[in-house]
Amino acid sequence: MSETSLKHKIALGLIPRIGDINARKLVSFFGSVEAIFHEPYRNLIKIPGIGSGIAKYICDKNYLDTAEKEAEYITKNNITTHFYLDNDYPFRLRQCDDSPVVFFFKGNCSLDAAKILSVVGTRNATTRGRELCEKIIEGLAVGHPDLIIVSGLAYGIDIASHKAALANNLQTIGVLAHGFKTTYPAIHASTAKAMVTKGGLVTDFLSDALPERNNFLKRNRIIAGLADATLVVESGIKGGALITADIANSYNRDVFAVPGRPDDQWAAGCNSLIKSNKASLIECSDDIEYFLNWKPEKSKPEVQRTLFSDLDENEKIIFELISKQGELNIDTVCRALDIPVNKLSSLLLQMEFKGLLKCAPGNLYRTV
């Protein structure tokens, strides 16, 4: 990525009042992100939904200057930038209309891993809540060593899930509500450092951004969007965990919740999700495996080996790719194998009829 291109991509995410959805519309309208900043004010105000206010922000060169400084910091500190049009933009986030136009990642794991689970909950976690969180993650780690746990590095359930992942040799990703120059809360700095070498940290804020209240609400869409499903371990009747659950539901992702006593204030949110059919009831790791159809590699059904010999070359290649990754989006398969999307759709449908593949919400394909 050229420095000029990187600067413009970062600047697009800085423009006030534009939002991630309108930013995408602008790029589509002008054909490239660079073209937006070269367009004169008189033309910008004619675009539906832009108006004079946003047009002035776009023409303000201060945003490009800020973006240029950020690009220098990113390059110097080995931070990767993910722009929504780039090939390395995570396919799960790509399916979310309001996912960040640009975000930053520091770590060593794949954001397109086959199995990713978000775990969220109250910052006032009880001993029972932390123990349940640790037990569920420990159980999942036994059969799914390739699983990645995502959370928000906050107090309570967040940090319990990160630590449980590391303790069980799983990779874990923290989604930050601030920039990379800050660690909040500071007491979690050592855990965050360990996560960079065994997972990573994600943020859509500039490096010097501080942990302001609205940032925590904004980052929840990334926590929900990066994962196959979101697990709520403990939550009050209101709070960020329930917001993340609602976002995950809006993305048509699975939501799970651990039930608790009716008189427990930190179980009220989970019980409400279950009672209103916004989440499936989870008591142990086996329940998550059941709902997500996650099976350890060693227990692949014998029928797959029998039918494998009946596949044509394209079907064999597709099956091997999806089987190796565990789960893939149709766009990812299309790019990886360079098969026209119309032909690929037909092949995938045939393989579903043969009982080899299963299509999950969001055009995600898994082996049966």
JOKA-V924130 format. One record per residue. RES is the residue in three letters. OMEGA is omega in radians with two decimals (none if undefined). Layout:
<<RES;OMEGA> <RES;OMEGA>>
This chain:
<<MET;3.14> <SER;-3.13> <GLU;3.13> <THR;-3.14> <SER;3.13> <LEU;3.14> <LYS;-3.10> <HIS;3.11> <LYS;3.11> <ILE;-3.12> <ALA;3.14> <LEU;3.12> <GLY;-3.10> <LEU;-3.02> <ILE;-3.13> <PRO;3.01> <ARG;-3.07> <ILE;3.12> <GLY;-3.08> <ASP;-3.10> <ILE;3.13> <ASN;3.10> <ALA;3.10> <ARG;3.14> <LYS;3.12> <LEU;3.14> <VAL;3.12> <SER;-3.11> <PHE;-3.05> <PHE;3.08> <GLY;3.09> <SER;-3.13> <VAL;3.14> <GLU;-3.07> <ALA;-3.13> <ILE;-3.06> <PHE;3.09> <HIS;-3.10> <GLU;3.13> <PRO;-3.11> <TYR;-3.07> <ARG;3.10> <ASN;-3.12> <LEU;-3.08> <ILE;3.14> <LYS;-3.11> <ILE;3.13> <PRO;3.08> <GLY;-3.12> <ILE;3.10> <GLY;-3.04> <SER;-3.09> <GLY;-3.13> <ILE;3.13> <ALA;3.12> <LYS;3.11> <TYR;-3.12> <ILE;-3.12> <CYS;3.14> <ASP;-3.06> <LYS;3.14> <ASN;-3.13> <TYR;3.07> <LEU;3.11> <ASP;3.10> <THR;-3.14> <ALA;3.13> <GLU;3.10> <LYS;3.13> <GLU;3.11> <ALA;3.11> <GLU;3.13> <TYR;-3.12> <ILE;-3.13> <THR;-3.10> <LYS;-3.03> <ASN;3.06> <ASN;3.09> <ILE;3.13> <THR;3.13> <THR;3.13> <HIS;3.11> <PHE;-2.94> <TYR;3.11> <LEU;-3.12> <ASP;-3.12> <ASN;-3.09> <ASP;3.09> <TYR;-3.04> <PRO;-3.04> <PHE;3.11> <ARG;3.10> <LEU;-3.12> <ARG;-3.12> <GLN;-3.07> <CYS;-3.05> <ASP;-3.06> <ASP;3.08> <SER;-3.07> <PRO;3.07> <VAL;3.12> <VAL;3.04> <PHE;-3.02> <PHE;-3.08> <PHE;3.06> <LYS;-3.10> <GLY;-3.06> <ASN;3.14> <CYS;3.11> <SER;3.09> <LEU;3.06> <ASP;3.13> <ALA;-3.05> <ALA;-3.08> <LYS;3.11> <ILE;3.14> <LEU;3.03> <SER;3.13> <VAL;-3.10> <VAL;3.13> <GLY;-3.07> <THR;3.03> <ARG;3.12> <ASN;-3.05> <ALA;3.06> <THR;3.07> <THR;3.11> <ARG;-3.12> <GLY;3.13> <ARG;-3.13> <GLU;3.09> <LEU;3.11> <CYS;-3.13> <GLU;-3.10> <LYS;-3.13> <ILE;-3.14> <ILE;3.09> <GLU;3.13> <GLY;3.13> <LEU;-3.10> <ALA;-3.10> <VAL;-3.09> <GLY;-3.05> <HIS;-3.10> <PRO;3.12> <ASP;-3.12> <LEU;3.03> <ILE;3.11> <ILE;3.13> <VAL;3.03> <SER;-2.97> <GLY;3.08> <LEU;-3.14> <ALA;3.07> <TYR;2.99> <GLY;-3.06> <ILE;-3.13> <ASP;-3.07> <ILE;3.09> <ALA;-3.13> <SER;3.10> <HIS;-3.11> <LYS;3.12> <ALA;3.11> <ALA;-3.13> <LEU;-3.13> <ALA;-3.13> <ASN;3.06> <ASN;3.03> <LEU;3.01> <GLN;-3.12> <THR;-3.08> <ILE;3.06> <GLY;3.10> <VAL;-2.99> <LEU;3.06> <ALA;-3.09> <HIS;-3.13> <GLY;-3.05> <PHE;3.13> <LYS;-3.11> <THR;2.93> <THR;-3.12> <TYR;-0.15> <PRO;-3.06> <ALA;-3.11> <ILE;-3.13> <HIS;-3.08> <ALA;-3.11> <SER;3.09> <THR;3.12> <ALA;3.13> <LYS;3.12> <ALA;-3.12> <MET;3.14> <VAL;3.12> <THR;-3.14> <LYS;-3.08> <GLY;3.10> <GLY;3.11> <LEU;-3.11> <VAL;3.02> <THR;3.00> <ASP;3.09> <PHE;3.10> <LEU;-2.99> <SER;-3.10> <ASP;3.13> <ALA;-3.13> <LEU;-3.10> <PRO;3.11> <GLU;-3.03> <ARG;-3.09> <ASN;3.14> <ASN;-3.11> <PHE;3.10> <LEU;-3.11> <LYS;-3.08> <ARG;-3.10> <ASN;-3.13> <ARG;3.11> <ILE;3.10> <ILE;-3.14> <ALA;-3.03> <GLY;-3.11> <LEU;-2.93> <ALA;3.01> <ASP;-3.07> <ALA;3.10> <THR;3.11> <LEU;3.06> <VAL;-3.07> <VAL;3.06> <GLU;3.10> <SER;2.98> <GLY;-3.09> <ILE;3.04> <LYS;3.08> <GLY;-3.07> <GLY;-3.13> <ALA;3.13> <LEU;3.07> <ILE;3.11> <THR;3.11> <ALA;3.11> <ASP;3.11> <ILE;3.12> <ALA;3.07> <ASN;-3.14> <SER;3.08> <TYR;-3.10> <ASN;3.07> <ARG;3.09> <ASP;3.05> <VAL;3.14> <PHE;3.11> <ALA;3.10> <VAL;-3.10> <PRO;3.10> <GLY;-3.13> <ARG;-3.13> <PRO;-3.09> <ASP;-3.13> <ASP;-3.08> <GLN;-3.12> <TRP;3.00> <ALA;-3.05> <ALA;-3.12> <GLY;3.12> <CYS;3.13> <ASN;3.13> <SER;3.11> <LEU;-3.12> <ILE;-3.09> <LYS;-3.11> <SER;3.12> <ASN;3.07> <LYS;3.13> <ALA;3.05> <SER;-3.11> <LEU;-3.12> <ILE;3.09> <GLU;-3.11> <CYS;-3.11> <SER;3.13> <ASP;-3.14> <ASP;3.13> <ILE;3.09> <GLU;-3.12> <TYR;-3.09> <PHE;-3.10> <LEU;-3.12> <ASN;3.09> <TRP;3.14> <LYS;3.07> <PRO;-3.08> <GLU;-3.06> <LYS;-3.09> <SER;3.09> <LYS;-3.11> <PRO;-3.13> <GLU;-3.11> <VAL;3.14> <GLN;-3.14> <ARG;-3.14> <THR;-3.09> <LEU;-3.05> <PHE;-3.10> <SER;-3.11> <ASP;-3.09> <LEU;3.01> <ASP;-3.02> <GLU;3.14> <ASN;-3.14> <GLU;3.11> <LYS;-3.14> <ILE;3.13> <ILE;-3.11> <PHE;3.14> <GLU;-3.12> <LEU;-3.10> <ILE;3.12> <SER;-3.12> <LYS;-3.08> <GLN;-3.13> <GLY;-3.12> <GLU;3.14> <LEU;3.03> <ASN;-3.10> <ILE;3.12> <ASP;-3.14> <THR;3.11> <VAL;-3.13> <CYS;-3.13> <ARG;-3.06> <ALA;-3.04> <LEU;3.13> <ASP;3.07> <ILE;3.11> <PRO;-3.01> <VAL;-3.14> <ASN;3.09> <LYS;-3.14> <LEU;3.13> <SER;3.13> <SER;3.13> <LEU;3.14> <LEU;3.13> <LEU;3.10> <GLN;-3.12> <MET;3.01> <GLU;-3.14> <PHE;3.13> <LYS;3.11> <GLY;-3.12> <LEU;-3.08> <LEU;3.05> <LYS;-3.13> <CYS;3.11> <ALA;3.10> <PRO;-3.14> <GLY;-3.14> <ASN;3.06> <LEU;-3.09> <TYR;3.13> <ARG;3.01> <THR;-3.09> <VAL;none>>
